[in-house]
Amino acid sequence: MFIRVVDESLERLLRAELPLPPEVGDISFEQPTGTWSAQLSRLTVNLFLYDVARSTQPSRAPMRRVVDGGRGQRRIPLPMVRLGYLVSAWAGSPRDEHQLLGEVINRLAGLPGLPDSYLPEPAGASIDLSFGEDEQNRLRDLWTAVGGQLKASFTLQVHLPADAFDWTAEPPAVSEIVARTAGLRAPGR
C-alpha cells in the first residue's frame, strides 16, 4: 500500500506544482523502454520505480495514539524503506525535455519530504525525499537494463517507514502502588 501512496502523492505534487494538468501532459510510472517511448505523443514525466530496499535511515521513534474512548495504543519503531525512482522527461525535442526535467528538479529540490497536502491519506510519519546518484544503480546501467538509450534523468530517493507492525493496546496506567511489609523484618533485628 505504501508504494501506491507514494506514487499518487508524487503525481499530485507534480501535476499541481509544474503545473501539468491531465489535458496537457502525463505522469507515468511505466518502465521507459523503447517500445513505451515510441507510443508517446504528449509531454510526459516518467517516474519508474526501479528499486525497493531497506533504508540506511534509522527506524522511526515508537508512536502513540489515542483511539475512541480515550484508550491509548502504541507501535514499536517501524523499519525504514527506500524507494528508488528513475525520473525522466519526454517531449518533442531534447531542449523541451531538458526544460521539463529542470522544472521537475526545481519543484523537488527544495522539498525535504512529500507535503501532507499531496498525500491521498494520512501517512502517520514523514516521507523524505532526496535525489542524486544511486551508488548501486548508476544511471547508465539503469537505462541499459530497461533497454532504452541514455537520456537526461536523475534518481529520486524516497525514504518512509514500512507499515510492518500493528498497533497494540497500551497497558493500563499505574494509579497506585501498594507495598506489603507484613512478615518482613527490619535489618539488624
DOPAPA-130183 format. One record per residue (C-alpha): y, x, z. Coordinates in steps of 0.5 Angstrom, whole numbers, plus 500, padded with zeros to 3 digits. Each point is the difference from the previous one (the first is absolute). Example, Ala and Ser with C-alpha at 12.3 -4.5 7.8 and 13.67 -1.06 7.14 Angstrom:
! DOPAPA-130183
<site><Y>491</Y><X>525</X><Z>516</Z></site>
<site><Y>507</Y><X>502</X><Z>498</Z></site>
! end
This chain:
! DOPAPA-130183
<site><Y>500</Y><X>500</X><Z>500</Z></site>
<site><Y>505</Y><X>506</X><Z>502</Z></site>
<site><Y>500</Y><X>502</X><Z>493</Z></site>
<site><Y>502</Y><X>493</X><Z>497</Z></site>
<site><Y>505</Y><X>500</X><Z>505</Z></site>
<site><Y>503</Y><X>507</X><Z>498</Z></site>
<site><Y>499</Y><X>498</X><Z>492</Z></site>
<site><Y>504</Y><X>494</X><Z>501</Z></site>
<site><Y>505</Y><X>503</X><Z>504</Z></site>
<site><Y>502</Y><X>506</X><Z>495</Z></site>
<site><Y>500</Y><X>494</X><Z>495</Z></site>
<site><Y>505</Y><X>496</X><Z>503</Z></site>
<site><Y>504</Y><X>506</X><Z>502</Z></site>
<site><Y>501</Y><X>503</X><Z>493</Z></site>
<site><Y>501</Y><X>493</X><Z>497</Z></site>
<site><Y>506</Y><X>499</X><Z>505</Z></site>
<site><Y>503</Y><X>507</X><Z>500</Z></site>
<site><Y>499</Y><X>502</X><Z>493</Z></site>
<site><Y>501</Y><X>494</X><Z>498</Z></site>
<site><Y>494</Y><X>499</X><Z>496</Z></site>
<site><Y>499</Y><X>492</X><Z>499</Z></site>
<site><Y>494</Y><X>498</X><Z>497</Z></site>
<site><Y>503</Y><X>498</X><Z>494</Z></site>
<site><Y>503</Y><X>507</X><Z>499</Z></site>
<site><Y>494</Y><X>504</X><Z>501</Z></site>
<site><Y>493</Y><X>501</X><Z>504</Z></site>
<site><Y>498</Y><X>503</X><Z>506</Z></site>
<site><Y>493</Y><X>503</X><Z>499</Z></site>
<site><Y>494</Y><X>502</X><Z>504</Z></site>
<site><Y>495</Y><X>502</X><Z>495</Z></site>
<site><Y>497</Y><X>506</X><Z>498</Z></site>
<site><Y>505</Y><X>504</X><Z>495</Z></site>
<site><Y>495</Y><X>501</X><Z>494</Z></site>
<site><Y>502</Y><X>501</X><Z>493</Z></site>
<site><Y>497</Y><X>493</X><Z>499</Z></site>
<site><Y>504</Y><X>497</X><Z>505</Z></site>
<site><Y>507</Y><X>503</X><Z>498</Z></site>
<site><Y>498</Y><X>498</X><Z>493</Z></site>
<site><Y>501</Y><X>493</X><Z>502</Z></site>
<site><Y>507</Y><X>501</X><Z>503</Z></site>
<site><Y>506</Y><X>496</X><Z>497</Z></site>
<site><Y>504</Y><X>500</X><Z>506</Z></site>
<site><Y>504</Y><X>504</X><Z>505</Z></site>
<site><Y>494</Y><X>502</X><Z>505</Z></site>
<site><Y>500</Y><X>503</X><Z>506</Z></site>
<site><Y>493</Y><X>502</X><Z>502</Z></site>
<site><Y>497</Y><X>502</X><Z>507</Z></site>
<site><Y>493</Y><X>502</X><Z>499</Z></site>
<site><Y>496</Y><X>501</X><Z>507</Z></site>
<site><Y>496</Y><X>506</X><Z>499</Z></site>
<site><Y>499</Y><X>502</X><Z>507</Z></site>
<site><Y>498</Y><X>497</X><Z>506</Z></site>
<site><Y>499</Y><X>505</X><Z>506</Z></site>
<site><Y>501</Y><X>501</X><Z>508</Z></site>
<site><Y>507</Y><X>502</X><Z>501</Z></site>
<site><Y>502</Y><X>506</X><Z>504</Z></site>
<site><Y>505</Y><X>496</X><Z>504</Z></site>
<site><Y>497</Y><X>499</X><Z>507</Z></site>
<site><Y>498</Y><X>493</X><Z>502</Z></site>
<site><Y>505</Y><X>495</X><Z>502</Z></site>
<site><Y>501</Y><X>498</X><Z>507</Z></site>
<site><Y>496</Y><X>495</X><Z>503</Z></site>
<site><Y>503</Y><X>493</X><Z>499</Z></site>
<site><Y>501</Y><X>494</X><Z>505</Z></site>
<site><Y>502</Y><X>493</X><Z>498</Z></site>
<site><Y>500</Y><X>493</X><Z>504</Z></site>
<site><Y>497</Y><X>494</X><Z>497</Z></site>
<site><Y>500</Y><X>493</X><Z>501</Z></site>
<site><Y>500</Y><X>498</X><Z>508</Z></site>
<site><Y>503</Y><X>507</X><Z>501</Z></site>
<site><Y>494</Y><X>504</X><Z>500</Z></site>
<site><Y>500</Y><X>507</X><Z>498</Z></site>
<site><Y>496</Y><X>503</X><Z>495</Z></site>
<site><Y>499</Y><X>508</X><Z>499</Z></site>
<site><Y>498</Y><X>504</X><Z>494</Z></site>
<site><Y>498</Y><X>507</X><Z>500</Z></site>
<site><Y>503</Y><X>505</X><Z>496</Z></site>
<site><Y>499</Y><X>499</X><Z>492</Z></site>
<site><Y>498</Y><X>506</X><Z>496</Z></site>
<site><Y>505</Y><X>501</X><Z>494</Z></site>
<site><Y>498</Y><X>500</X><Z>493</Z></site>
<site><Y>504</Y><X>503</X><Z>494</Z></site>
<site><Y>500</Y><X>496</X><Z>493</Z></site>
<site><Y>502</Y><X>505</X><Z>494</Z></site>
<site><Y>503</Y><X>496</X><Z>494</Z></site>
<site><Y>502</Y><X>504</X><Z>493</Z></site>
<site><Y>507</Y><X>497</X><Z>498</Z></site>
<site><Y>502</Y><X>500</X><Z>493</Z></site>
<site><Y>505</Y><X>496</X><Z>496</Z></site>
<site><Y>498</Y><X>497</X><Z>493</Z></site>
<site><Y>506</Y><X>499</X><Z>495</Z></site>
<site><Y>501</Y><X>500</X><Z>493</Z></site>
<site><Y>503</Y><X>508</X><Z>500</Z></site>
<site><Y>499</Y><X>506</X><Z>505</Z></site>
<site><Y>507</Y><X>499</X><Z>501</Z></site>
<site><Y>499</Y><X>493</X><Z>502</Z></site>
<site><Y>494</Y><X>502</X><Z>504</Z></site>
<site><Y>504</Y><X>505</X><Z>504</Z></site>
<site><Y>506</Y><X>495</X><Z>501</Z></site>
<site><Y>495</Y><X>495</X><Z>503</Z></site>
<site><Y>496</Y><X>505</X><Z>504</Z></site>
<site><Y>506</Y><X>503</X><Z>503</Z></site>
<site><Y>502</Y><X>493</X><Z>502</Z></site>
<site><Y>494</Y><X>499</X><Z>504</Z></site>
<site><Y>501</Y><X>507</X><Z>503</Z></site>
<site><Y>507</Y><X>498</X><Z>502</Z></site>
<site><Y>497</Y><X>494</X><Z>504</Z></site>
<site><Y>494</Y><X>503</X><Z>503</Z></site>
<site><Y>503</Y><X>507</X><Z>502</Z></site>
<site><Y>505</Y><X>497</X><Z>506</Z></site>
<site><Y>494</Y><X>496</X><Z>503</Z></site>
<site><Y>496</Y><X>503</X><Z>506</Z></site>
<site><Y>496</Y><X>493</X><Z>499</Z></site>
<site><Y>499</Y><X>494</X><Z>497</Z></site>
<site><Y>505</Y><X>495</X><Z>503</Z></site>
<site><Y>497</Y><X>494</X><Z>503</Z></site>
<site><Y>504</Y><X>495</X><Z>496</Z></site>
<site><Y>496</Y><X>502</X><Z>494</Z></site>
<site><Y>493</Y><X>499</X><Z>504</Z></site>
<site><Y>496</Y><X>494</X><Z>498</Z></site>
<site><Y>498</Y><X>499</X><Z>507</Z></site>
<site><Y>502</Y><X>504</X><Z>507</Z></site>
<site><Y>497</Y><X>507</X><Z>500</Z></site>
<site><Y>500</Y><X>501</X><Z>507</Z></site>
<site><Y>501</Y><X>507</X><Z>499</Z></site>
<site><Y>505</Y><X>504</X><Z>495</Z></site>
<site><Y>497</Y><X>502</X><Z>493</Z></site>
<site><Y>503</Y><X>507</X><Z>499</Z></site>
<site><Y>502</Y><X>503</X><Z>493</Z></site>
<site><Y>501</Y><X>507</X><Z>497</Z></site>
<site><Y>499</Y><X>503</X><Z>494</Z></site>
<site><Y>498</Y><X>507</X><Z>497</Z></site>
<site><Y>494</Y><X>504</X><Z>498</Z></site>
<site><Y>494</Y><X>498</X><Z>502</Z></site>
<site><Y>496</Y><X>506</X><Z>502</Z></site>
<site><Y>493</Y><X>498</X><Z>498</Z></site>
<site><Y>502</Y><X>496</X><Z>494</Z></site>
<site><Y>505</Y><X>503</X><Z>495</Z></site>
<site><Y>504</Y><X>496</X><Z>495</Z></site>
<site><Y>497</Y><X>504</X><Z>494</Z></site>
<site><Y>493</Y><X>498</X><Z>503</Z></site>
<site><Y>501</Y><X>493</X><Z>501</Z></site>
<site><Y>503</Y><X>499</X><Z>493</Z></site>
<site><Y>494</Y><X>504</X><Z>497</Z></site>
<site><Y>495</Y><X>495</X><Z>505</Z></site>
<site><Y>503</Y><X>494</X><Z>497</Z></site>
<site><Y>499</Y><X>502</X><Z>493</Z></site>
<site><Y>508</Y><X>500</X><Z>499</Z></site>
<site><Y>505</Y><X>505</X><Z>498</Z></site>
<site><Y>504</Y><X>504</X><Z>505</Z></site>
<site><Y>507</Y><X>496</X><Z>501</Z></site>
<site><Y>505</Y><X>500</X><Z>505</Z></site>
<site><Y>498</Y><X>497</X><Z>506</Z></site>
<site><Y>499</Y><X>501</X><Z>508</Z></site>
<site><Y>496</Y><X>499</X><Z>505</Z></site>
<site><Y>502</Y><X>495</X><Z>506</Z></site>
<site><Y>496</Y><X>500</X><Z>506</Z></site>
<site><Y>500</Y><X>494</X><Z>505</Z></site>
<site><Y>497</Y><X>501</X><Z>507</Z></site>
<site><Y>498</Y><X>494</X><Z>504</Z></site>
<site><Y>495</Y><X>498</X><Z>506</Z></site>
<site><Y>494</Y><X>497</X><Z>498</Z></site>
<site><Y>498</Y><X>494</X><Z>503</Z></site>
<site><Y>494</Y><X>503</X><Z>503</Z></site>
<site><Y>500</Y><X>497</X><Z>507</Z></site>
<site><Y>500</Y><X>493</X><Z>502</Z></site>
<site><Y>505</Y><X>497</X><Z>506</Z></site>
<site><Y>497</Y><X>500</X><Z>507</Z></site>
<site><Y>502</Y><X>496</X><Z>506</Z></site>
<site><Y>503</Y><X>504</X><Z>505</Z></site>
<site><Y>497</Y><X>499</X><Z>507</Z></site>
<site><Y>504</Y><X>496</X><Z>505</Z></site>
<site><Y>506</Y><X>503</X><Z>503</Z></site>
<site><Y>499</Y><X>503</X><Z>507</Z></site>
<site><Y>503</Y><X>495</X><Z>505</Z></site>
<site><Y>498</Y><X>503</X><Z>507</Z></site>
<site><Y>496</Y><X>506</X><Z>503</Z></site>
<site><Y>495</Y><X>498</X><Z>505</Z></site>
<site><Y>498</Y><X>506</X><Z>505</Z></site>
<site><Y>494</Y><X>499</X><Z>504</Z></site>
<site><Y>500</Y><X>505</X><Z>506</Z></site>
<site><Y>494</Y><X>497</X><Z>504</Z></site>
<site><Y>495</Y><X>505</X><Z>502</Z></site>
<site><Y>504</Y><X>506</X><Z>498</Z></site>
<site><Y>501</Y><X>505</X><Z>506</Z></site>
<site><Y>507</Y><X>504</X><Z>500</Z></site>
<site><Y>499</Y><X>507</X><Z>499</Z></site>
<site><Y>498</Y><X>504</X><Z>507</Z></site>
<site><Y>498</Y><X>494</X><Z>503</Z></site>
! end
